[in-house]
Amino acid sequence: MRVRFVAALVLALGCQSTSSGGAESRSPAVSVEEPAPPAYEGPPKRVLVELFSSQGCNSCPAADAFLGELPEVGFARADVVALTFHVTYWDDLGWHDPYADALFDQRQIGYAQQLPTARDDNETTIRGPYTPQMVVDGKVHFSGSLRDVATAEIERARQSPTPIDIEIVLAAAATDVDVMVVSKLAEGAELDTDRAKVGLFAALAQTSVETEVPRGENAGKKLTEHWVVRDFVGPKLFRSSRVNETAFTLDIPEDVEPSEAEIVVFAQDLSTLRVLAVTTSSLGPVPMRGVDRVGD
């Protein structure tokens, strides 16, 4: 695991639109402590898994590979939505990550400020951003190479309700995609956005990318990465008292085929950072004009 010490941390989970080796440390999962809720007996929640990664970090390929193997361990895309955010702070190690963006660094810094640091009797505290860092539903973080921990935390997150219903409508053009999101409070859910601010985020994710890396810690390797975020916008406020119609515009990079892209929209508590709901839509062939209802 690679740890980056940051002198001045800036909480910046809200991003504007952007296109886009060290020793392994066995850190336990750490999460925000909350009172134990009553046992949940409803349908499993669809879970958002965020991986903060870098092509300049030789600890990251194993975590990147794990995201592609989630269906093999029982987590289909309908169950778990993964996103990979590439950070910039290892670009000075000899290789400039082509998918990295400083705004993704800022999102990770927001988690570093909010989520507790990790410590056990045999390890030092993890401070600030590190790679590969995996965050499950905005509540728990750990090294993305710890597959057993990831599997357990994903399963734990699924045993909770989904308080917000999200539907996606796409209006596509040749170089960008206009995303209309219809969201509302789920039936029977209790959520007061007059007290807790909830934001909606939208991402364009490329399903799989391959990169030959000639320099840096991964020199000579061909890296395969999954659900790589190529554009990201938000937050836009969600109100629990009404049906919300929220518009986003996401850029489609020139090197991305529409059939290789997916739209991901999620709702997140902007105070606790807990992810409340997530949904996806395949982009498919992009017409010059037209509107399709394709939310799932």
C-alpha positions in Angstrom: 0.0 0.0 0.0 1.3 3.5 -0.8 0.5 6.3 1.6 0.5 10.0 0.6 1.0 12.5 3.4 -0.9 15.7 2.7 0.0 18.9 4.6 -3.3 20.8 3.9 -6.4 18.7 3.4 -9.3 20.4 1.6 -12.8 18.8 1.8 -13.8 18.8 -1.8 -16.2 15.9 -2.5 -18.1 18.2 -4.8 -16.4 18.2 -8.2 -16.9 20.2 -11.3 -17.0 18.4 -14.6 -13.6 16.8 -15.6 -12.5 14.5 -18.3 -10.1 12.8 -17.7 5.7 0.0 -4.9 5.8 0.2 -1.6 5.6 -2.5 1.0 2.1 -4.0 1.5 0.5 -2.9 4.7 -2.3 -5.1 6.1 -4.7 -2.6 7.5 -8.1 -3.5 8.9 -11.3 -1.9 7.6 -12.2 1.2 9.5 -15.6 2.9 9.5 -17.6 5.6 11.1 -18.9 4.4 14.4 -22.7 4.4 14.6 -25.3 2.9 16.9 -26.1 -0.6 15.9 -29.4 -0.5 13.8 -32.1 -3.2 14.2 -31.6 -6.2 12.0 -32.6 -5.4 8.4 -34.9 -7.9 6.7 -35.7 -6.1 3.4 -34.2 -6.5 -0.1 -30.4 -6.2 -0.3 -29.1 -2.7 -1.1 -27.2 -2.0 -4.2 -23.7 -1.0 -3.0 -21.2 1.6 -4.4 -17.5 0.6 -4.2 -15.0 3.3 -4.9 -11.4 2.4 -5.6 -8.7 5.1 -5.5 -5.9 3.9 -7.7 -2.9 5.0 -9.8 -0.9 3.5 -12.6 2.2 4.9 -10.9 1.6 2.6 -7.8 2.8 -1.0 -8.0 0.5 -2.0 -5.2 -2.6 -1.1 -7.3 -2.8 -3.8 -10.0 -4.1 -6.5 -7.6 -6.9 -4.2 -6.4 -7.7 -3.2 -10.0 -8.0 -6.8 -11.0 -10.3 -7.6 -8.0 -12.9 -5.1 -9.3 -13.1 -7.1 -12.6 -13.5 -10.3 -10.6 -16.4 -9.1 -8.4 -19.0 -11.2 -10.4 -16.8 -14.3 -9.8 -17.1 -13.9 -6.1 -20.9 -13.4 -6.2 -21.4 -9.7 -6.7 -23.0 -9.0 -10.1 -23.2 -5.4 -11.4 -26.8 -5.4 -10.4 -25.6 -5.9 -6.8 -22.4 -3.9 -6.6 -21.4 -0.8 -8.6 -17.7 -0.2 -8.8 -15.9 3.0 -9.8 -12.2 3.6 -10.1 -10.9 7.1 -9.5 -7.3 7.6 -10.6 -5.3 10.0 -8.5 -2.4 12.2 -9.6 -0.1 12.2 -6.6 2.1 9.3 -7.8 2.6 10.9 -11.3 6.1 12.1 -10.1 7.4 8.5 -9.9 8.2 8.3 -13.6 4.8 7.7 -15.3 1.9 10.2 -15.8 -1.3 8.3 -15.3 -3.5 9.3 -18.3 -6.8 8.8 -16.3 -5.7 10.7 -13.2 -7.3 14.0 -12.2 -6.6 16.3 -9.3 -10.3 16.6 -8.6 -10.3 12.9 -7.8 -7.5 13.6 -5.3 -9.8 16.0 -3.7 -12.7 13.5 -3.4 -10.3 11.1 -1.7 -9.1 13.8 0.6 -12.7 14.4 1.7 -12.9 10.8 2.7 -9.5 11.1 4.5 -11.0 13.9 6.6 -14.2 12.2 7.4 -13.5 8.5 7.9 -11.4 7.4 10.9 -7.8 6.4 10.5 -6.8 2.8 10.9 -4.8 1.4 13.8 -4.3 -1.9 15.5 -1.7 -3.2 18.0 0.8 -4.0 15.3 0.5 -1.1 12.8 0.9 2.6 12.6 -2.0 4.9 11.8 -2.8 5.5 8.2 -3.0 9.2 7.6 -4.4 10.9 4.6 -4.9 9.4 1.1 -3.3 6.2 0.1 -3.5 3.7 -2.8 -5.1 1.4 -3.4 -7.9 2.7 -1.1 -11.3 1.1 -1.3 -14.4 2.8 0.1 -17.6 0.9 0.5 -20.8 3.0 0.4 -18.9 6.0 1.9 -18.8 4.3 5.3 -15.7 2.1 5.5 -12.2 2.1 3.9 -9.4 -0.3 3.7 -6.6 -1.4 1.4 -8.2 -2.5 -1.9 -5.9 -5.6 -2.0 -7.6 -7.1 1.0 -10.2 -9.3 -0.8 -11.6 -11.0 2.2 -12.2 -7.7 3.9 -13.8 -6.2 0.8 -16.1 -9.2 0.4 -17.2 -9.0 4.0 -17.7 -5.2 4.0 -19.7 -5.3 0.7 -22.0 -8.0 2.1 -22.4 -6.0 5.3 -23.4 -2.9 3.3 -26.0 -4.9 1.3 -27.9 -5.6 4.5 -29.3 -2.1 4.7 -32.3 -0.2 3.1 -32.2 2.1 0.1 -34.0 5.3 1.1 -33.9 7.0 -2.3 -35.3 5.9 -5.6 -33.3 7.0 -8.7 -34.2 6.7 -12.3 -32.0 7.8 -15.2 -33.1 9.4 -18.5 -30.5 9.9 -21.2 -30.5 12.5 -24.0 -27.4 11.7 -26.0 -25.3 13.7 -28.5 -22.2 12.9 -30.4 -19.6 14.2 -27.9 -21.4 14.4 -24.6 -24.4 12.9 -22.9 -27.2 14.8 -21.1 -28.3 12.9 -18.1 -31.7 13.6 -16.6 -32.2 12.0 -13.1 -35.6 11.6 -11.5 -35.2 10.9 -7.8 -37.5 10.8 -4.8 -37.8 9.4 -1.3 -38.4 5.7 -1.3 -41.8 4.6 0.1 -41.6 4.2 3.9 -38.1 5.8 4.1 -37.3 8.4 6.7 -34.9 11.1 5.5 -35.2 14.8 6.2 -33.0 16.9 3.8 -33.9 20.0 5.8 -31.5 18.6 8.4 -29.2 16.5 6.3 -27.9 17.7 2.9 -27.9 15.0 0.2 -26.1 15.4 -3.1 -26.6 13.6 -6.4 -23.4 12.8 -8.4 -23.0 11.4 -12.0 -20.1 9.6 -13.5 -19.2 8.3 -16.9 -17.2 5.1 -16.4 -15.3 3.2 -19.0 -15.9 -0.5 -18.5 -12.3 -1.6 -19.1 -9.0 0.0 -20.2 -5.6 -1.5 -21.0 -2.4 0.5 -20.8 1.2 -0.4 -21.6 3.3 1.3 -19.0 6.9 2.0 -20.0 8.1 3.8 -17.0 7.7 4.1 -13.2 6.9 1.4 -10.7 4.8 -0.6 -13.2 7.3 -0.3 -16.0 7.0 -3.1 -18.5 3.5 -4.1 -17.4 0.3 -4.1 -19.3 -2.3 -2.9 -16.9 -6.0 -3.8 -17.1 -8.4 -1.6 -15.1 -12.1 -1.6 -14.7 -14.9 1.0 -14.4 -12.5 3.9 -14.8 -14.1 7.3 -14.2 -13.6 9.5 -17.2 -16.0 12.3 -16.3 -17.6 13.2 -12.9 -20.0 15.9 -11.9 -21.9 16.9 -8.7 -23.1 17.4 -6.2 -26.6 18.7 -7.0 -28.9 18.8 -4.1 -31.7 16.2 -3.5 -34.8 17.3 -1.6 -36.8 14.6 0.2 -40.0 16.7 0.1 -40.5 16.4 -3.6 -39.8 14.5 -6.8 -36.5 15.8 -8.1 -35.6 16.3 -11.7 -31.8 16.9 -12.0 -29.8 17.5 -15.1 -26.2 16.6 -15.7 -23.9 16.8 -18.7 -21.1 14.3 -19.0 -18.3 14.5 -21.7 -17.6 11.4 -23.7 -13.8 11.4 -24.4 -12.7 10.8 -28.0 -11.1 7.4 -27.1 -14.2 6.0 -25.5 -16.7 4.0 -27.6 -20.3 4.4 -26.3 -20.6 0.6 -26.0 -17.7 0.7 -23.6 -19.2 3.3 -21.3 -21.7 3.3 -18.4 -23.5 6.1 -16.6 -23.5 5.9 -12.8 -25.6 8.1 -10.6 -25.6 8.0 -6.8 -27.0 9.9 -3.8 -24.6 10.7 -0.9 -25.1 12.3 2.5 -22.8 15.3 2.2 -22.1 15.4 6.0 -21.5 11.7 6.8 -20.5 10.8 3.2 -22.8 7.7 3.5 -24.0 6.6 0.0 -27.7 6.2 0.1 -28.5 4.9 -3.3 -26.8 4.1 -6.7 -28.1 3.2 -10.1 -26.6 2.7 -13.6 -27.4 2.9 -17.2 -25.5 1.5 -20.2 -24.8 4.1 -22.8 -25.0 1.9 -25.9 -25.0 3.3 -29.4 -25.2 7.1 -29.2 -27.6 8.8 -31.6 -27.1 12.4 -32.7 -30.3 13.3 -31.0 -33.0 11.4 -29.1 -34.1 10.5 -25.6 -34.2 7.0 -24.2 -35.5 5.9 -20.8 -32.9 3.4 -19.7 -32.6 3.6 -15.9 -32.3 0.3 -14.0 
